[in-house]
Amino acid sequence: MSEAYFFGYGSLVNRNTHGYAPCHTARATGWRRTWARMADRPLAILTVVPDPDSEIDGLIAPVPPEGWALLDLREAAYLRRDALPCVSHACDGVAQLAIYAVDPVLILPPDAGHPLLLSYLDVVLQGYLREYGPAGAERFLDTTTGWATPVLDDRAQPVYPRAQTLTAEERAFVDDALVRLGARITA
């Protein structure tokens, strides 16, 4: 069994988007999620930034030595950083723990020309609903910033490569959350 793990805080919380197992719920201290824009990307992405007053829920899962190259490719916009000292979990034998984060110098403020994909947000919130229930999905919303980023409704034809089908209840949760956040939905 691998002693090296990742901490997922976005789409990696949704077990349907990867084959890493077994997964364990975990919490990272000193990080905050934010929607970010990068000059070389047309869409906003979810990342983490250091914040000593924040804690975020997520999942950890083992990565076999040969699996890092594939995971690094999936997370190509991010730097793999050490998270062992800041992640709490109930898993034994974790010797290495990585978190993926965009280089802070590359993060730009949200703007209308770089929306986040609804199909991506669906995947993320589906993961939190299934791992942490509605209260945990609400914590995701509360511990994530950058909601001024517009949301591109691509549900009918998902652009996100790991898009998932939501139940009616999951879809209603996402839609209600966007209304409560005052999100600007674009087509």
N, C-alpha and C positions, 0 to 999 in steps of 0.2 A: 504494500500500500504506500502511496506517495505521502511524504511529509510536507510537501509544498502545496499551498492552497491559494485561491484567489478570494477576495472579498468583493462580491457583486452588490451594487446599490441601485441598478437601473434594470435593463433588460435581462441581466444575468440572474436576477431574482426569479425570473420566470423560467422554471425548469424545462419548459417546452422549447426553449431557444438554445439549449445546449445538452450535451450528454455527460457532463461531469457529475459524478455521484460517489458517495452519498453527500447530499447537501445538508447543511446545518444552519439554523438561524443564528445571527450574530449581530453585534452592534459595534460601530466604529465611533470612537470619541475623538473630537478635535477636527472633524470634517463636516462640511455642509454641502448639500447638493445645489447645483444651479444650472439653469439653462444658459448655454453659452454660444456665442457666435465666434467663428474663426474666419480670417480673411480668405482662406483657400477652400472653404466649404460653403455650399449653397444653402444648407439647412442648419438649424440650431441643433446642438447636441447636449446631452446631459453629462455633467462632470461634477467633480467634487473639488472644493477649495478648502484650504485650512481655515478653521474657525474654532478657537479654543472653547467657545461656549456652546458648541453644538454636538449632538449625538445623532447618528442615523442608523436605522435598521437595514439589514441586508442578509445575504447568504454567503457562507463559505462552502467551497467544494475543493476536493483534491485535484491536482493537475499532475498527470504523469510526466516524467522528464521530456518525453517526445511530444507532449501536448502543448507545451509553452509556445512553440512556433506558431501553431494554429490559433491559439488564443491571442497571441500578440498580433497576428494578422487581422483577426476580428476586431481588435481594439487598436487599430493602426493610428488613430488620431491621438492616442493617449500615451503617456509615459507609464511604465510599470514601476511602482514605488513600493517600498517596504511599509507594511502596515501591521507587522507583528505586535509592536508595543501598544497599539491603539485599538485593537479589535478584541472584544470579549466574546466568548463562545463556550459551549460545553463539549467541545470535541477534543479528544486526546491525541497526542502525537503530532501536533502542528508545529513544525520547526521553521517554516518559511510561510509568509502570508503577504500577498501582493494586492495592492489596490491600483486601479488604472485611473489616471487623472490627466487632464489636458495641462500642458505647460502654462502656468499662470500668465506668462508674458504674451501668450498667443490669444488670450481670451479678450474678446471685444464685447461692448454692451449690446443687448438685444436691439434689433431694428426690424422694420416691416419687411425688408427684403430677404430675411433669413428665418423663415418660420420653423417651428417644430412640427413633426409629423404626428397627426392624430393616431395613425396606425402604430407608431412607436410608443406613444403615451398609453395606448390601449394595452400593449404588451407589458409595459412596466406596471401599470396599475393592476392588471390581471395577476401578475406575480405577487404583488403585495396583498391583494385580496385573498389569494389562495394560501399564502404563507402566514399572514398576520391578521386576516379578517378586515372588516371595514374600519375598525379603530386603527389598525396598522397602516392601511391605505391613507387614512386621514393624516396620520403622522408623517407619511411620505409627503403629502401635499403641504403640510405645515413646516416641514424642515427642508423644503426646496424653494429657492428663490429664482427670479428671472421670469415670473409669470406674465410680464409685460410682452414677452415674445408672442407673436401671433401663432395661431395653430392652423395648419393646413389640413383640411378635412379630406383625407385620401382613403377613407374607409372603403368606398366602393371599388377602388382600384389601388390597393396598398402599394406604396413605394418602398416601405420598410421591408427588407428581405426576409425577416423572421416574423412577419405579421402572423397573428393568431386570430381565431374566431372567438369572440366573446359570447358568454351567455347573455340573455336579455337583462339579467340582474347586474352583471358586470358592466355592460354597456350603459345602463341607466346610472350606475355609480359614476362612471367617467363623465357622462354628459352633465349630470347634476353638479359634479365637482367643477367643471369648466364654467358653468353658470355662476356658481358661488365665487369663483376666483375672478369673475369678470373678464374671462379670456375672450380675445377677439378671434373668431373663427373665420377663416377664409376658404374659398373654394379653388 
